[in-house]
């Protein structure tokens, strides 16, 4: 969908305003007019949902507005295509996880893991085993709800996967590289007319080439002229059973002074992806070390790609296209090479070089050095 922001008018704006008001975020603007009040209401909603708080309604914000309108019990929940999404699904997943029925992380998407966990719960409760969250199943869940259980099975498994690395080499590892945006949704545009999707493609392509040279099996989420949605990219990663996902975007603010590197990993409420956070930290640290840009740190996010991907995924923003100097560097091939090498090093260390302590092993250091030589 096209971004909806200040100045927009029409029924789609009225729909947004009504949804915001129902959720407790009144805009105060005239109905159907996207003014400063609507902008601020959207921004506050985004902050509380773990989205980029830019006050504009794009794909992730619209999806989140729709999903936030559902409470557990509003509708029957079951496995279908396309999969059901909503806060009611997330509440269902949380309740099952806290009772020891592993749905995976509570992403608000009713997939196979949720279906199987629900069937197991129904079997244990002696109610009809159909994988459908109807009135009787929901009543049983609410009766047994345990708030105190804060370490469900999926979280423990992820921590163990972080502590003990299985690979001795990057060769053969399946990794997705996701150049953000596309020709249809170009993202930010630099002063000289260069679009964000062109820069992310150049950087992503360089990362893919370096990883392939080290023997990794690289899946690109899009081509230079294709425009898959965030859900499409996550679905491709899941189908390909990748071990890590690196998504490259650029940052931008109305203030031209903002600059630096940041990264995002999946996190919501009491759960964060430990492996995603580890990869995000490696990416930012490597970019800062190679380019000297300020460290804008790592942050939890509920963006669609991060939420719907089974593999640890990160969105990396190596700089601000809106900063005069950094924006120029981001368009420079040599600087793009530095960023690409930094991201390659981060992925190699993440996939190969972690010991139980979280420190790089000698094998990981050797492969990282090999990556430097190939630059």
C-alpha positions as CSV (number, residue, x, y, z in Angstrom):
1,X,0.0,0.0,0.0
2,X,1.0,3.6,-0.5
3,X,2.0,5.6,2.6
4,X,-0.8,7.7,4.1
5,X,0.5,10.8,5.9
6,X,-0.2,14.4,6.7
7,X,-2.2,16.1,4.0
8,X,-4.1,13.0,2.9
9,X,-7.9,13.1,2.7
10,X,-10.6,10.6,2.0
11,X,-12.4,7.5,3.3
12,X,-9.1,5.6,4.0
13,X,-8.1,8.4,6.4
14,X,-11.5,8.2,8.1
15,X,-11.1,4.5,8.5
16,X,-7.7,5.0,10.2
17,X,-9.1,7.7,12.5
18,X,-12.0,5.4,13.6
19,X,-9.7,2.5,14.3
20,X,-7.4,4.8,16.3
21,X,-10.3,6.2,18.3
22,X,-11.6,2.7,19.0
23,X,-8.2,1.8,20.4
24,X,-8.0,4.9,22.6
25,X,-6.0,7.3,20.3
26,X,-8.4,10.1,19.2
27,X,-6.9,12.4,16.6
28,X,-9.0,15.6,17.1
29,X,-8.8,16.3,13.3
30,X,-11.7,16.7,11.0
31,X,-13.1,13.4,9.9
32,X,-11.3,12.1,6.8
33,X,-8.5,14.7,7.1
34,X,-5.0,13.5,8.0
35,X,-3.7,16.5,10.0
36,X,-1.2,16.9,12.8
37,X,-3.6,15.3,15.3
38,X,-3.9,12.1,13.3
39,X,-0.1,12.2,12.8
40,X,0.5,12.3,16.5
41,X,-2.1,9.6,17.3
42,X,-0.5,7.3,14.7
43,X,2.9,8.0,16.2
44,X,1.9,7.2,19.7
45,X,0.1,4.0,18.5
46,X,3.3,3.0,16.6
47,X,5.5,3.6,19.7
48,X,3.3,1.4,21.8
49,X,3.2,-1.4,19.2
50,X,6.9,-1.5,18.7
51,X,6.8,0.0,15.1
52,X,8.8,2.8,13.6
53,X,7.2,5.9,15.0
54,X,7.1,8.1,11.9
55,X,3.4,9.0,12.1
56,X,2.7,7.6,8.7
57,X,0.5,4.6,7.9
58,X,2.2,2.1,5.7
59,X,1.9,-1.7,5.4
60,X,3.1,-2.6,8.9
61,X,1.1,0.1,10.7
62,X,-2.1,-0.6,8.8
63,X,-1.8,-4.3,9.5
64,X,-1.2,-3.6,13.2
65,X,-4.2,-1.3,13.3
66,X,-6.4,-4.0,12.0
67,X,-5.0,-6.7,14.2
68,X,-5.3,-4.5,17.4
69,X,-9.0,-4.5,16.9
70,X,-9.5,-8.2,17.8
71,X,-9.8,-9.5,21.4
72,X,-9.8,-13.2,22.3
73,X,-13.3,-14.5,21.9
74,X,-14.4,-12.1,19.2
75,X,-14.1,-14.8,16.5
76,X,-13.3,-18.4,16.0
77,X,-9.6,-19.0,15.5
78,X,-8.4,-21.9,13.3
79,X,-5.8,-22.8,10.6
80,X,-6.6,-21.4,7.2
81,X,-5.0,-19.7,4.2
82,X,-4.3,-16.9,4.4
83,X,-3.5,-17.3,8.0
84,X,-5.6,-15.5,10.6
85,X,-3.7,-12.6,12.3
86,X,-4.6,-10.4,15.2
87,X,-4.2,-9.6,18.9
88,X,-6.7,-12.3,19.7
89,X,-4.3,-14.9,18.1
90,X,-1.4,-13.4,20.1
91,X,-3.4,-13.7,23.3
92,X,-4.2,-17.3,22.5
93,X,-0.5,-18.1,21.9
94,X,0.6,-16.4,25.1
95,X,-1.9,-18.4,27.1
96,X,-0.9,-21.7,25.5
97,X,2.8,-20.9,26.0
98,X,2.4,-20.1,29.6
99,X,0.7,-23.5,30.1
100,X,3.6,-25.3,28.5
101,X,2.0,-25.8,25.0
102,X,4.7,-24.5,22.6
103,X,3.3,-22.3,19.8
104,X,6.6,-20.6,19.1
105,X,6.9,-16.9,19.9
106,X,3.6,-15.1,20.2
107,X,3.6,-13.4,16.8
108,X,-0.2,-13.1,16.4
109,X,-0.2,-15.4,13.3
110,X,-2.3,-18.6,13.5
111,X,0.1,-21.1,11.9
112,X,0.9,-24.8,12.1
113,X,2.7,-24.5,15.5
114,X,-0.3,-22.8,17.1
115,X,-2.6,-25.3,15.6
116,X,-0.6,-28.3,17.0
117,X,-0.2,-26.6,20.4
118,X,-4.0,-25.9,20.5
119,X,-4.8,-29.6,19.7
120,X,-2.4,-30.8,22.4
121,X,-4.1,-28.5,24.9
122,X,-7.6,-29.7,23.9
123,X,-6.4,-33.4,24.2
124,X,-5.1,-32.7,27.7
125,X,-8.3,-31.0,28.7
126,X,-10.5,-33.7,27.4
127,X,-12.4,-31.4,25.0
128,X,-13.0,-31.8,21.3
129,X,-9.6,-32.0,19.5
130,X,-10.2,-30.0,16.4
131,X,-7.5,-27.3,16.6
132,X,-10.2,-24.6,16.6
133,X,-10.3,-21.9,19.4
134,X,-14.0,-21.7,19.9
135,X,-16.0,-20.8,23.1
136,X,-15.4,-24.0,25.0
137,X,-11.6,-24.0,24.3
138,X,-11.3,-20.3,25.1
139,X,-13.2,-20.7,28.4
140,X,-10.9,-23.6,29.4
141,X,-7.8,-21.4,28.6
142,X,-9.1,-18.5,30.7
143,X,-9.8,-20.8,33.6
144,X,-6.2,-22.1,33.6
145,X,-4.4,-18.9,32.7
146,X,-1.1,-18.6,34.7
147,X,0.5,-15.1,34.6
148,X,3.6,-16.2,36.7
149,X,5.1,-18.5,34.0
150,X,7.5,-16.2,32.1
151,X,9.8,-18.6,30.4
152,X,7.8,-20.7,27.9
153,X,9.5,-23.6,26.1
154,X,10.3,-21.7,22.9
155,X,12.2,-19.1,24.8
156,X,14.3,-21.7,26.6
157,X,15.0,-23.4,23.2
158,X,16.1,-20.2,21.6
159,X,18.5,-19.4,24.5
160,X,20.1,-22.9,24.1
161,X,20.4,-22.4,20.3
162,X,22.2,-19.1,21.0
163,X,24.6,-20.7,23.5
164,X,25.7,-23.7,21.4
165,X,26.6,-23.2,17.8
166,X,26.5,-26.3,15.5
167,X,28.4,-25.1,12.4
168,X,32.1,-25.1,11.9
169,X,32.0,-23.3,8.6
170,X,29.8,-20.7,6.8
171,X,29.9,-23.0,3.8
172,X,26.5,-24.5,3.1
173,X,24.6,-22.2,5.5
174,X,21.3,-20.9,4.1
175,X,21.0,-17.1,4.6
176,X,18.5,-14.6,3.2
177,X,19.6,-11.2,2.2
178,X,16.7,-8.7,2.0
179,X,17.3,-5.4,0.2
180,X,14.6,-3.2,1.7
181,X,11.8,-1.5,-0.4
182,X,11.4,-2.0,-4.1
183,X,10.7,-0.1,-7.4
184,X,7.0,0.1,-6.5
185,X,7.7,1.3,-2.9
186,X,11.0,3.1,-3.2
187,X,11.3,4.4,0.3
188,X,13.4,7.5,1.0
189,X,14.8,9.6,-1.9
190,X,18.1,11.4,-1.7
191,X,18.7,15.0,-2.9
192,X,20.1,13.7,-6.2
193,X,17.0,11.5,-6.8
194,X,18.6,8.2,-5.8
195,X,15.9,6.0,-4.2
196,X,16.4,4.0,-1.0
197,X,15.6,0.7,-2.8
198,X,18.5,1.3,-5.2
199,X,21.0,1.7,-2.4
200,X,19.7,-1.2,-0.4
201,X,19.9,-3.4,-3.5
202,X,23.5,-2.4,-4.1
203,X,24.5,-3.1,-0.5
204,X,22.5,-6.3,-0.3
205,X,24.0,-7.6,-3.6
206,X,27.5,-7.0,-2.3
207,X,26.7,-8.9,0.9
208,X,25.3,-11.8,-1.1
209,X,28.4,-11.9,-3.3
210,X,30.8,-12.0,-0.3
211,X,28.7,-14.7,1.4
212,X,28.5,-16.8,-1.7
213,X,32.3,-16.5,-2.1
214,X,32.6,-18.1,1.4
215,X,30.4,-21.0,0.4
216,X,27.1,-19.8,1.9
217,X,23.8,-20.5,0.1
218,X,22.3,-17.1,-0.3
219,X,18.6,-16.4,-1.0
220,X,17.7,-12.9,-2.2
221,X,14.3,-11.8,-1.1
222,X,13.7,-9.8,-4.2
223,X,15.2,-8.9,-7.5
224,X,16.1,-5.3,-8.7
225,X,12.7,-4.9,-10.3
226,X,10.4,-7.1,-8.1
227,X,8.2,-5.9,-5.2
228,X,7.3,-8.7,-2.8
229,X,5.5,-7.7,0.4
230,X,7.0,-8.1,3.8
231,X,4.9,-11.2,4.4
232,X,6.0,-12.6,1.0
233,X,9.6,-12.2,2.1
234,X,9.0,-13.9,5.4
235,X,7.2,-16.7,3.7
236,X,10.1,-17.2,1.3
237,X,12.6,-17.4,4.2
238,X,10.4,-19.9,6.0
239,X,10.0,-22.1,2.8
240,X,13.7,-22.0,2.2
241,X,14.4,-22.8,5.9
242,X,17.1,-20.2,6.1
243,X,19.3,-19.9,9.3
244,X,19.4,-16.1,9.4
245,X,17.8,-13.1,7.7
246,X,19.6,-9.8,7.1
247,X,17.3,-7.0,5.9
248,X,19.0,-3.7,4.7
249,X,17.1,-0.4,5.0
250,X,18.1,3.2,5.4
251,X,17.1,5.7,8.1
252,X,15.7,9.2,7.6
253,X,14.3,12.1,9.7
254,X,13.1,15.6,9.0
255,X,16.1,16.8,11.0
256,X,19.2,16.7,8.8
257,X,21.5,16.4,11.8
258,X,20.5,12.8,12.6
259,X,23.0,10.1,11.6
260,X,24.4,6.8,12.7
261,X,23.7,3.0,12.4
262,X,20.9,1.1,14.0
263,X,19.4,-2.3,13.9
264,X,16.1,-4.0,14.9
265,X,15.2,-7.5,16.1
266,X,11.8,-9.0,17.0
267,X,10.6,-8.1,20.4
268,X,7.3,-7.5,22.0
269,X,6.1,-7.3,25.6
270,X,8.1,-9.8,27.7
271,X,9.6,-11.7,24.8
272,X,12.5,-10.8,22.5
273,X,14.4,-12.9,20.0
274,X,17.7,-13.5,21.8
275,X,19.3,-14.7,18.5
276,X,17.9,-11.7,16.6
277,X,19.3,-9.3,19.2
278,X,22.7,-11.0,19.0
279,X,22.8,-10.6,15.2
280,X,21.6,-7.0,15.4
281,X,24.3,-6.1,17.9
282,X,27.0,-7.7,15.7
283,X,25.7,-5.8,12.7
284,X,25.8,-2.4,14.4
285,X,29.1,-3.0,16.1
286,X,30.7,-4.0,12.8
287,X,29.3,-1.1,10.8
288,X,30.4,1.4,13.5
289,X,33.9,-0.1,13.6
290,X,34.4,0.0,9.8
291,X,32.7,3.3,9.0
292,X,33.1,5.4,12.1
293,X,29.4,6.4,12.1
294,X,27.7,6.9,15.5
295,X,26.1,3.9,17.2
296,X,22.3,4.3,17.4
297,X,22.0,1.0,19.1
298,X,19.7,-2.0,18.6
299,X,15.9,-1.9,19.3
300,X,13.0,-4.4,19.5
301,X,10.4,-4.2,16.8
302,X,7.3,-5.9,15.6
303,X,7.8,-5.3,11.9
304,X,6.2,-7.9,9.7
305,X,9.4,-9.5,8.4
306,X,10.8,-9.9,11.9
307,X,7.6,-11.2,13.4
308,X,6.6,-13.7,10.7
309,X,10.0,-15.2,10.1
310,X,11.0,-18.4,11.9
311,X,14.7,-17.7,11.5
312,X,16.4,-15.0,13.5
313,X,16.0,-11.8,11.5
314,X,17.2,-8.3,11.7
315,X,16.6,-5.0,9.9
316,X,19.8,-3.0,9.7
317,X,19.9,0.7,8.9
318,X,23.6,1.6,8.3
319,X,22.9,5.3,8.0
320,X,20.6,8.3,7.4
321,X,19.9,9.2,3.8
322,X,18.6,12.5,5.1
323,X,22.0,13.5,6.6
324,X,24.0,15.6,4.0
325,X,27.3,13.9,4.5
326,X,26.1,10.4,5.4
327,X,23.5,10.5,2.6
328,X,26.3,11.2,0.1
329,X,28.5,8.3,1.6
330,X,25.6,5.9,1.4
331,X,25.5,6.5,-2.4
332,X,29.2,6.0,-2.7
333,X,30.3,2.5,-4.0
334,X,33.4,2.4,-1.7
335,X,31.4,3.2,1.4
336,X,28.8,0.6,0.3
337,X,31.6,-1.9,0.2
338,X,32.6,-1.1,3.8
339,X,29.0,-1.6,4.9
340,X,28.7,-4.8,3.0
341,X,31.9,-6.2,4.5
342,X,30.8,-5.2,8.0
343,X,27.5,-7.0,7.5
344,X,29.2,-10.1,6.0
345,X,31.5,-10.2,9.0
346,X,28.5,-10.0,11.3
347,X,26.7,-12.9,9.6
348,X,29.8,-15.1,9.6
349,X,30.4,-14.5,13.3
350,X,26.7,-15.1,14.0
351,X,26.4,-18.3,12.0
352,X,29.8,-19.8,12.8
353,X,31.8,-18.1,15.5
354,X,29.9,-18.2,18.8
355,X,31.1,-20.3,21.6
356,X,28.9,-21.1,24.7
357,X,30.1,-17.9,26.3
358,X,29.0,-15.8,23.3
359,X,32.7,-15.0,22.4
360,X,34.1,-15.7,19.0
361,X,35.9,-19.0,18.6
362,X,39.3,-19.3,16.8
363,X,37.5,-20.9,13.9
364,X,35.1,-18.0,13.7
365,X,37.9,-15.5,13.8
366,X,39.7,-17.3,11.0
367,X,36.6,-17.3,8.7
368,X,36.0,-13.6,9.5
369,X,39.6,-12.9,8.5
370,X,39.0,-14.8,5.2
371,X,36.0,-12.6,4.6
372,X,38.3,-9.5,5.0
373,X,40.7,-10.9,2.4
374,X,37.9,-11.5,-0.1
375,X,36.8,-7.8,0.1
